[in-house]
Structure formats: C-alpha cells, structure tokens
Amino acid sequence: MCCEEQVLMQQKLDKVIEDHKDMQGALIPVLHEAQSIYGYLPYEVMKRIAEGLQIPVAKVYGVATFYSQFSLEKKGKYRINVCMGTACYVKGSGDILNKFRERLGIEVGECTDDGLFSLESCRCIGACGLAPVITINDEVYGRLTEKDIDAIIDKYEGMEA
C-alpha cells in the first residue's frame, strides 16, 4: 500500500472519529467503519481511535477482541472458511482444509502475500446436509472433495486476471 493510500485511509478514519466523538456508544460504530476502511483493525488504528474518542486503548482492544465480527489480522479479498463441525469433519473437511493450506501456502488465520485469500475454520456453518462445506465470502460450496479445491481457487484467481 502506497503512502497516498495510507493518508487517504487515515483521513477517512479521522472523519469517522470526528463524526462520532461526542456520541454515546460510539466505539462499536467507529470500529465497524474503521474495519471497512482498512479491512481489519491493526494496533495503530485502534490507538488512533482511542486517542480520537479519548478512551483507553485497552478498552478499544477489549471490544475489538470480544466481538467476532472484528478482526485484528489482515483478511484476504476472498475469505475462505472451512467448516470443521462434526458432519463436515466426518466427511473429510480436515483433508479439504489441508488441501487449501497446501495450495495457498498459508495456515489457518493467515492471508496470502498478494492479499487475495485468507483461510479460517469454524465449528459449524449450519449446512450439515451439504457436508463437507466451505464458504468463500458469502458463497457456499457443499459436498466437496479435495479434488474440487484447485478448481475453486482457480476460479477466484481467474477473476483477478
């Protein structure tokens, strides 16, 4: 990310903070907007929010780590989530997760160097009848095998070409 982009993002964040600084309960809306600006909540952003709202950094960090919709780690443009619930696991989601790790060269919780993919696992997506299941952003893929993974990744990489 170039310096101009960083400055623009800081300006957007400063405006968000300014617009909310005198409002009761402003922290969560500011965190949401900050995450949509940056894609995640790095420490420097949380510190800037704390200073702007005149609250301790520990409170900002506490709220950001308490709610699951906030992320302190950079996420990829395409967020892959592999279900590891019982039905999915019994039908091979562990092997599917391993195939994603191998193909992308990242571990769970990491993002590819190009910022395209991040990999997560969860307890249950709620689509047990389609086990094993993954989601990529809001798209659901069910009844998968390891052999399906290359084509799925190729599809998203092709959208970037």
DOGUDREN-783119 format. One record per atom (N, C-alpha, C): residue number from 1; residue in three letters; chain; atom name; x, y negated, z. Coordinates in steps of 0.05 Angstrom, whole numbers, plus 5000, padded with zeros to 4 digits. Example, Ala and Ser with C-alpha at 12.3 -4.5 7.8 and 13.67 -1.06 7.14 Angstrom:
BEGIN
R,seq,type,mol,atom,X,Y,Z
R,1,ala,A,N,5264,5114,5156
R,1,ala,A,CA,5246,5090,5156
R,1,ala,A,C,5264,5066,5156
R,2,ser,A,N,5257,5045,5142
R,2,ser,A,CA,5273,5021,5143
R,2,ser,A,C,5258,4999,5157
This chain:
BEGIN
R,seq,type,mol,atom,X,Y,Z
R,1,met,A,N,5017,5023,5000
R,1,met,A,CA,5000,5000,5000
R,1,met,A,C,5018,4975,5000
R,2,cys,A,N,5012,4957,4982
R,2,cys,A,CA,5028,4933,4980
R,2,cys,A,C,5021,4912,5001
R,3,cys,A,N,5039,4893,5004
R,3,cys,A,CA,5035,4872,5024
R,3,cys,A,C,5009,4856,5019
R,4,glu,A,N,5002,4850,4994
R,4,glu,A,CA,4978,4835,4988
R,4,glu,A,C,4953,4850,4998
R,5,glu,A,N,4953,4877,4994
R,5,glu,A,CA,4930,4893,5003
R,5,glu,A,C,4928,4892,5033
R,6,gln,A,N,4951,4894,5047
R,6,gln,A,CA,4951,4893,5076
R,6,gln,A,C,4940,4867,5086
R,7,val,A,N,4949,4845,5074
R,7,val,A,CA,4940,4819,5082
R,7,val,A,C,4910,4816,5078
R,8,leu,A,N,4900,4826,5055
R,8,leu,A,CA,4871,4825,5049
R,8,leu,A,C,4855,4841,5070
R,9,met,A,N,4865,4864,5077
R,9,met,A,CA,4851,4881,5096
R,9,met,A,C,4852,4867,5124
R,10,gln,A,N,4874,4855,5131
R,10,gln,A,CA,4875,4841,5157
R,10,gln,A,C,4856,4817,5157
R,11,gln,A,N,4854,4803,5135
R,11,gln,A,CA,4835,4781,5133
R,11,gln,A,C,4806,4791,5137
R,12,lys,A,N,4800,4813,5124
R,12,lys,A,CA,4773,4825,5126
R,12,lys,A,C,4767,4833,5155
R,13,leu,A,N,4787,4846,5168
R,13,leu,A,CA,4784,4854,5196
R,13,leu,A,C,4781,4829,5214
R,14,asp,A,N,4797,4809,5209
R,14,asp,A,CA,4795,4784,5226
R,14,asp,A,C,4767,4772,5223
R,15,lys,A,N,4756,4773,5199
R,15,lys,A,CA,4729,4762,5195
R,15,lys,A,C,4708,4778,5210
R,16,val,A,N,4711,4805,5209
R,16,val,A,CA,4693,4822,5224
R,16,val,A,C,4694,4816,5253
R,17,ile,A,N,4718,4814,5264
R,17,ile,A,CA,4721,4808,5292
R,17,ile,A,C,4709,4781,5299
R,18,glu,A,N,4714,4761,5283
R,18,glu,A,CA,4704,4734,5287
R,18,glu,A,C,4673,4735,5287
R,19,asp,A,N,4661,4750,5268
R,19,asp,A,CA,4632,4751,5267
R,19,asp,A,C,4619,4765,5291
R,20,his,A,N,4634,4782,5304
R,20,his,A,CA,4623,4798,5326
R,20,his,A,C,4633,4790,5354
R,21,lys,A,N,4653,4773,5356
R,21,lys,A,CA,4667,4769,5381
R,21,lys,A,C,4649,4759,5404
R,22,asp,A,N,4628,4746,5399
R,22,asp,A,CA,4611,4736,5420
R,22,asp,A,C,4586,4753,5425
R,23,met,A,N,4585,4776,5411
R,23,met,A,CA,4562,4794,5414
R,23,met,A,C,4566,4815,5435
R,24,gln,A,N,4545,4820,5450
R,24,gln,A,CA,4546,4842,5469
R,24,gln,A,C,4547,4869,5454
R,25,gly,A,N,4564,4887,5462
R,25,gly,A,CA,4566,4913,5449
R,25,gly,A,C,4578,4913,5422
R,26,ala,A,N,4597,4894,5417
R,26,ala,A,CA,4608,4890,5390
R,26,ala,A,C,4629,4912,5383
R,27,leu,A,N,4640,4925,5402
R,27,leu,A,CA,4663,4943,5396
R,27,leu,A,C,4656,4965,5376
R,28,ile,A,N,4634,4979,5379
R,28,ile,A,CA,4628,5001,5361
R,28,ile,A,C,4623,4991,5332
R,29,pro,A,N,4607,4970,5328
R,29,pro,A,CA,4604,4960,5301
R,29,pro,A,C,4631,4950,5289
R,30,val,A,N,4648,4938,5305
R,30,val,A,CA,4674,4929,5295
R,30,val,A,C,4691,4952,5287
R,31,leu,A,N,4691,4973,5304
R,31,leu,A,CA,4706,4997,5297
R,31,leu,A,C,4696,5010,5271
R,32,his,A,N,4670,5011,5268
R,32,his,A,CA,4659,5022,5243
R,32,his,A,C,4668,5006,5219
R,33,glu,A,N,4666,4980,5220
R,33,glu,A,CA,4675,4964,5198
R,33,glu,A,C,4705,4965,5193
R,34,ala,A,N,4720,4966,5214
R,34,ala,A,CA,4749,4969,5212
R,34,ala,A,C,4756,4995,5198
R,35,gln,A,N,4742,5017,5206
R,35,gln,A,CA,4748,5042,5193
R,35,gln,A,C,4740,5042,5164
R,36,ser,A,N,4719,5028,5157
R,36,ser,A,CA,4712,5027,5128
R,36,ser,A,C,4732,5010,5113
R,37,ile,A,N,4745,4991,5125
R,37,ile,A,CA,4766,4975,5112
R,37,ile,A,C,4791,4991,5109
R,38,tyr,A,N,4800,5004,5130
R,38,tyr,A,CA,4826,5018,5129
R,38,tyr,A,C,4824,5048,5123
R,39,gly,A,N,4801,5059,5126
R,39,gly,A,CA,4797,5088,5122
R,39,gly,A,C,4802,5104,5147
R,40,tyr,A,N,4814,5092,5167
R,40,tyr,A,CA,4818,5105,5193
R,40,tyr,A,C,4826,5082,5212
R,41,leu,A,N,4832,5089,5237
R,41,leu,A,CA,4838,5069,5257
R,41,leu,A,C,4866,5072,5268
R,42,pro,A,N,4886,5061,5254
R,42,pro,A,CA,4913,5062,5264
R,42,pro,A,C,4916,5044,5290
R,43,tyr,A,N,4936,5049,5305
R,43,tyr,A,CA,4941,5035,5330
R,43,tyr,A,C,4941,5005,5326
R,44,glu,A,N,4954,4996,5305
R,44,glu,A,CA,4957,4967,5300
R,44,glu,A,C,4929,4954,5297
R,45,val,A,N,4911,4968,5284
R,45,val,A,CA,4884,4958,5280
R,45,val,A,C,4869,4957,5307
R,46,met,A,N,4872,4978,5323
R,46,met,A,CA,4858,4978,5349
R,46,met,A,C,4869,4956,5367
R,47,lys,A,N,4895,4951,5365
R,47,lys,A,CA,4907,4929,5381
R,47,lys,A,C,4896,4902,5372
R,48,arg,A,N,4894,4898,5346
R,48,arg,A,CA,4883,4873,5335
R,48,arg,A,C,4854,4869,5344
R,49,ile,A,N,4839,4891,5344
R,49,ile,A,CA,4811,4889,5353
R,49,ile,A,C,4809,4882,5382
R,50,ala,A,N,4826,4895,5398
R,50,ala,A,CA,4827,4889,5427
R,50,ala,A,C,4833,4860,5432
R,51,glu,A,N,4853,4850,5419
R,51,glu,A,CA,4861,4822,5422
R,51,glu,A,C,4838,4803,5413
R,52,gly,A,N,4826,4810,5390
R,52,gly,A,CA,4805,4792,5380
R,52,gly,A,C,4780,4792,5397
R,53,leu,A,N,4773,4815,5409
R,53,leu,A,CA,4749,4817,5426
R,53,leu,A,C,4756,4812,5455
R,54,gln,A,N,4781,4808,5461
R,54,gln,A,CA,4791,4803,5488
R,54,gln,A,C,4783,4825,5507
R,55,ile,A,N,4789,4849,5499
R,55,ile,A,CA,4785,4873,5516
R,55,ile,A,C,4811,4889,5516
R,56,pro,A,N,4814,4907,5535
R,56,pro,A,CA,4839,4923,5536
R,56,pro,A,C,4841,4942,5513
R,57,val,A,N,4865,4946,5503
R,57,val,A,CA,4870,4966,5482
R,57,val,A,C,4860,4994,5491
R,58,ala,A,N,4864,5000,5516
R,58,ala,A,CA,4855,5026,5526
R,58,ala,A,C,4825,5030,5522
R,59,lys,A,N,4809,5009,5525
R,59,lys,A,CA,4780,5012,5521
R,59,lys,A,C,4775,5017,5491
R,60,val,A,N,4788,5003,5474
R,60,val,A,CA,4784,5008,5445
R,60,val,A,C,4792,5036,5438
R,61,tyr,A,N,4815,5045,5448
R,61,tyr,A,CA,4825,5072,5443
R,61,tyr,A,C,4805,5093,5454
R,62,gly,A,N,4796,5088,5478
R,62,gly,A,CA,4777,5106,5491
R,62,gly,A,C,4752,5110,5475
R,63,val,A,N,4741,5088,5465
R,63,val,A,CA,4716,5090,5448
R,63,val,A,C,4723,5104,5422
R,64,ala,A,N,4745,5097,5410
R,64,ala,A,CA,4752,5108,5383
R,64,ala,A,C,4758,5138,5385
R,65,thr,A,N,4768,5148,5408
R,65,thr,A,CA,4773,5176,5411
R,65,thr,A,C,4749,5192,5422
R,66,phe,A,N,4730,5178,5434
R,66,phe,A,CA,4707,5191,5445
R,66,phe,A,C,4687,5199,5423
R,67,tyr,A,N,4683,5182,5404
R,67,tyr,A,CA,4663,5187,5383
R,67,tyr,A,C,4676,5201,5359
R,68,ser,A,N,4663,5223,5351
R,68,ser,A,CA,4675,5239,5329
R,68,ser,A,C,4675,5226,5302
R,69,gln,A,N,4659,5205,5298
R,69,gln,A,CA,4659,5192,5272
R,69,gln,A,C,4683,5174,5267
R,70,phe,A,N,4698,5169,5288
R,70,phe,A,CA,4723,5153,5285
R,70,phe,A,C,4747,5171,5282
R,71,ser,A,N,4766,5163,5266
R,71,ser,A,CA,4790,5178,5261
R,71,ser,A,C,4814,5161,5265
R,72,leu,A,N,4834,5172,5280
R,72,leu,A,CA,4859,5158,5284
R,72,leu,A,C,4880,5166,5264
R,73,glu,A,N,4873,5186,5247
R,73,glu,A,CA,4891,5196,5227
R,73,glu,A,C,4880,5189,5199
R,74,lys,A,N,4898,5183,5181
R,74,lys,A,CA,4891,5177,5154
R,74,lys,A,C,4876,5200,5141
R,75,lys,A,N,4855,5194,5128
R,75,lys,A,CA,4839,5215,5114
R,75,lys,A,C,4842,5211,5084
R,76,gly,A,N,4840,5233,5070
R,76,gly,A,CA,4842,5232,5041
R,76,gly,A,C,4817,5222,5028
R,77,lys,A,N,4819,5215,5003
R,77,lys,A,CA,4796,5206,4988
R,77,lys,A,C,4775,5229,4988
R,78,tyr,A,N,4785,5254,4986
R,78,tyr,A,CA,4768,5277,4986
R,78,tyr,A,C,4774,5292,5013
R,79,arg,A,N,4754,5291,5031
R,79,arg,A,CA,4757,5304,5057
R,79,arg,A,C,4746,5332,5057
R,80,ile,A,N,4763,5351,5058
R,80,ile,A,CA,4756,5379,5057
R,80,ile,A,C,4751,5389,5085
R,81,asn,A,N,4728,5401,5090
R,81,asn,A,CA,4721,5411,5117
R,81,asn,A,C,4713,5441,5114
R,82,val,A,N,4729,5458,5125
R,82,val,A,CA,4724,5487,5123
R,82,val,A,C,4709,5496,5149
R,83,cys,A,N,4686,5509,5145
R,83,cys,A,CA,4671,5519,5168
R,83,cys,A,C,4684,5544,5179
R,84,met,A,N,4688,5543,5205
R,84,met,A,CA,4700,5566,5219
R,84,met,A,C,4681,5579,5239
R,85,gly,A,N,4655,5573,5235
R,85,gly,A,CA,4634,5585,5252
R,85,gly,A,C,4634,5616,5248
R,86,thr,A,N,4620,5630,5265
R,86,thr,A,CA,4621,5659,5265
R,86,thr,A,C,4614,5671,5237
R,87,ala,A,N,4592,5663,5225
R,87,ala,A,CA,4583,5674,5200
R,87,ala,A,C,4604,5669,5178
R,88,cys,A,N,4615,5645,5177
R,88,cys,A,CA,4635,5638,5157
R,88,cys,A,C,4661,5653,5162
R,89,tyr,A,N,4669,5654,5188
R,89,tyr,A,CA,4694,5667,5194
R,89,tyr,A,C,4694,5696,5187
R,90,val,A,N,4671,5710,5194
R,90,val,A,CA,4669,5738,5188
R,90,val,A,C,4670,5743,5158
R,91,lys,A,N,4661,5724,5142
R,91,lys,A,CA,4660,5727,5113
R,91,lys,A,C,4685,5715,5099
R,92,gly,A,N,4706,5708,5115
R,92,gly,A,CA,4731,5701,5103
R,92,gly,A,C,4739,5672,5102
R,93,ser,A,N,4727,5655,5119
R,93,ser,A,CA,4735,5626,5118
R,93,ser,A,C,4763,5622,5128
R,94,gly,A,N,4774,5640,5144
R,94,gly,A,CA,4802,5637,5152
R,94,gly,A,C,4821,5640,5128
R,95,asp,A,N,4815,5658,5111
R,95,asp,A,CA,4831,5662,5086
R,95,asp,A,C,4827,5638,5068
R,96,ile,A,N,4804,5627,5067
R,96,ile,A,CA,4798,5603,5050
R,96,ile,A,C,4814,5579,5061
R,97,leu,A,N,4814,5576,5087
R,97,leu,A,CA,4829,5554,5099
R,97,leu,A,C,4859,5557,5093
R,98,asn,A,N,4869,5582,5095
R,98,asn,A,CA,4897,5587,5089
R,98,asn,A,C,4904,5581,5060
R,99,lys,A,N,4885,5587,5042
R,99,lys,A,CA,4889,5581,5013
R,99,lys,A,C,4891,5551,5009
R,100,phe,A,N,4873,5535,5022
R,100,phe,A,CA,4875,5506,5020
R,100,phe,A,C,4901,5496,5030
R,101,arg,A,N,4910,5506,5053
R,101,arg,A,CA,4936,5498,5065
R,101,arg,A,C,4959,5503,5046
R,102,glu,A,N,4958,5527,5034
R,102,glu,A,CA,4980,5535,5016
R,102,glu,A,C,4979,5517,4991
R,103,arg,A,N,4956,5514,4979
R,103,arg,A,CA,4954,5499,4954
R,103,arg,A,C,4960,5469,4957
R,104,leu,A,N,4951,5458,4979
R,104,leu,A,CA,4955,5429,4983
R,104,leu,A,C,4981,5422,4998
R,105,gly,A,N,4992,5442,5011
R,105,gly,A,CA,5017,5438,5025
R,105,gly,A,C,5014,5421,5050
R,106,ile,A,N,4991,5423,5063
R,106,ile,A,CA,4985,5408,5087
R,106,ile,A,C,4972,5427,5108
R,107,glu,A,N,4972,5418,5132
R,107,glu,A,CA,4959,5433,5154
R,107,glu,A,C,4933,5419,5161
R,108,val,A,N,4917,5433,5177
R,108,val,A,CA,4892,5421,5186
R,108,val,A,C,4898,5395,5201
R,109,gly,A,N,4883,5374,5195
R,109,gly,A,CA,4887,5348,5207
R,109,gly,A,C,4906,5330,5191
R,110,glu,A,N,4917,5340,5169
R,110,glu,A,CA,4936,5324,5153
R,110,glu,A,C,4923,5315,5127
R,111,cys,A,N,4938,5297,5114
R,111,cys,A,CA,4930,5286,5089
R,111,cys,A,C,4953,5290,5069
R,112,thr,A,N,4946,5295,5044
R,112,thr,A,CA,4967,5298,5024
R,112,thr,A,C,4981,5271,5020
R,113,asp,A,N,5006,5272,5011
R,113,asp,A,CA,5022,5248,5008
R,113,asp,A,C,5009,5228,4989
R,114,asp,A,N,4995,5238,4968
R,114,asp,A,CA,4982,5220,4949
R,114,asp,A,C,4956,5208,4959
R,115,gly,A,N,4948,5216,4984
R,115,gly,A,CA,4923,5205,4996
R,115,gly,A,C,4898,5217,4984
R,116,leu,A,N,4900,5237,4967
R,116,leu,A,CA,4877,5249,4954
R,116,leu,A,C,4861,5267,4972
R,117,phe,A,N,4874,5285,4986
R,117,phe,A,CA,4860,5306,5002
R,117,phe,A,C,4868,5305,5031
R,118,ser,A,N,4848,5309,5048
R,118,ser,A,CA,4854,5315,5076
R,118,ser,A,C,4839,5341,5083
R,119,leu,A,N,4850,5356,5102
R,119,leu,A,CA,4839,5382,5109
R,119,leu,A,C,4831,5383,5138
R,120,glu,A,N,4806,5392,5143
R,120,glu,A,CA,4796,5395,5170
R,120,glu,A,C,4782,5422,5172
R,121,ser,A,N,4777,5430,5196
R,121,ser,A,CA,4760,5454,5201
R,121,ser,A,C,4740,5446,5222
R,122,cys,A,N,4717,5459,5222
R,122,cys,A,CA,4696,5453,5242
R,122,cys,A,C,4684,5479,5252
R,123,arg,A,N,4668,5477,5273
R,123,arg,A,CA,4655,5501,5284
R,123,arg,A,C,4632,5511,5268
R,124,cys,A,N,4615,5493,5257
R,124,cys,A,CA,4592,5502,5242
R,124,cys,A,C,4582,5478,5225
R,125,ile,A,N,4577,5484,5200
R,125,ile,A,CA,4566,5464,5181
R,125,ile,A,C,4535,5466,5181
R,126,gly,A,N,4525,5490,5189
R,126,gly,A,CA,4496,5493,5190
R,126,gly,A,C,4484,5505,5165
R,127,ala,A,N,4501,5518,5150
R,127,ala,A,CA,4492,5531,5125
R,127,ala,A,C,4501,5561,5125
R,128,cys,A,N,4495,5574,5147
R,128,cys,A,CA,4504,5602,5151
R,128,cys,A,C,4496,5621,5129
R,129,gly,A,N,4473,5616,5117
R,129,gly,A,CA,4464,5633,5095
R,129,gly,A,C,4481,5632,5070
R,130,leu,A,N,4498,5611,5069
R,130,leu,A,CA,4516,5607,5046
R,130,leu,A,C,4545,5615,5053
R,131,ala,A,N,4549,5627,5076
R,131,ala,A,CA,4576,5633,5086
R,131,ala,A,C,4593,5648,5066
R,132,pro,A,N,4618,5642,5064
R,132,pro,A,CA,4633,5620,5077
R,132,pro,A,C,4628,5594,5062
R,133,val,A,N,4628,5572,5078
R,133,val,A,CA,4620,5546,5068
R,133,val,A,C,4642,5526,5073
R,134,ile,A,N,4645,5507,5054
R,134,ile,A,CA,4662,5483,5058
R,134,ile,A,C,4646,5459,5049
R,135,thr,A,N,4655,5436,5058
R,135,thr,A,CA,4645,5411,5046
R,135,thr,A,C,4668,5395,5037
R,136,ile,A,N,4664,5380,5016
R,136,ile,A,CA,4684,5360,5007
R,136,ile,A,C,4668,5335,5005
R,137,asn,A,N,4674,5317,5023
R,137,asn,A,CA,4658,5293,5028
R,137,asn,A,C,4629,5302,5033
R,138,asp,A,N,4610,5296,5017
R,138,asp,A,CA,4582,5304,5022
R,138,asp,A,C,4573,5327,5004
R,139,glu,A,N,4591,5339,4989
R,139,glu,A,CA,4584,5362,4972
R,139,glu,A,C,4590,5388,4986
R,140,val,A,N,4570,5406,4985
R,140,val,A,CA,4572,5432,4998
R,140,val,A,C,4578,5454,4978
R,141,tyr,A,N,4597,5471,4985
R,141,tyr,A,CA,4605,5494,4969
R,141,tyr,A,C,4601,5519,4986
R,142,gly,A,N,4585,5538,4976
R,142,gly,A,CA,4580,5562,4991
R,142,gly,A,C,4587,5587,4976
R,143,arg,A,N,4586,5609,4992
R,143,arg,A,CA,4593,5636,4982
R,143,arg,A,C,4620,5637,4967
R,144,leu,A,N,4639,5625,4980
R,144,leu,A,CA,4666,5622,4968
R,144,leu,A,C,4684,5646,4973
R,145,thr,A,N,4703,5648,4955
R,145,thr,A,CA,4725,5667,4959
R,145,thr,A,C,4751,5651,4955
R,146,glu,A,N,4773,5663,4962
R,146,glu,A,CA,4799,5649,4958
R,146,glu,A,C,4803,5642,4929
R,147,lys,A,N,4792,5658,4911
R,147,lys,A,CA,4796,5653,4882
R,147,lys,A,C,4782,5628,4873
R,148,asp,A,N,4763,5617,4888
R,148,asp,A,CA,4749,5593,4880
R,148,asp,A,C,4764,5568,4886
R,149,ile,A,N,4784,5569,4903
R,149,ile,A,CA,4796,5545,4914
R,149,ile,A,C,4812,5529,4893
R,150,asp,A,N,4827,5543,4876
R,150,asp,A,CA,4842,5529,4855
R,150,asp,A,C,4824,5513,4837
R,151,ala,A,N,4802,5524,4828
R,151,ala,A,CA,4784,5510,4810
R,151,ala,A,C,4771,5486,4824
R,152,ile,A,N,4765,5489,4850
R,152,ile,A,CA,4753,5466,4864
R,152,ile,A,C,4774,5443,4866
R,153,ile,A,N,4798,5449,4874
R,153,ile,A,CA,4819,5428,4875
R,153,ile,A,C,4824,5416,4848
R,154,asp,A,N,4826,5433,4828
R,154,asp,A,CA,4830,5423,4800
R,154,asp,A,C,4808,5404,4792
R,155,lys,A,N,4783,5409,4800
R,155,lys,A,CA,4761,5392,4793
R,155,lys,A,C,4765,5364,4804
R,156,tyr,A,N,4773,5362,4829
R,156,tyr,A,CA,4777,5336,4842
R,156,tyr,A,C,4802,5322,4831
R,157,glu,A,N,4823,5337,4826
R,157,glu,A,CA,4847,5325,4814
R,157,glu,A,C,4841,5315,4786
R,158,gly,A,N,4824,5329,4771
R,158,gly,A,CA,4816,5321,4744
R,158,gly,A,C,4800,5295,4744
R,159,met,A,N,4785,5290,4766
R,159,met,A,CA,4770,5265,4768
R,159,met,A,C,4788,5241,4771
R,160,glu,A,N,4813,5246,4779
R,160,glu,A,CA,4832,5224,4783
R,160,glu,A,C,4849,5219,4758
R,161,ala,A,N,4848,5237,4739
R,161,ala,A,CA,4865,5234,4715
R,161,ala,A,C,4855,5212,4696
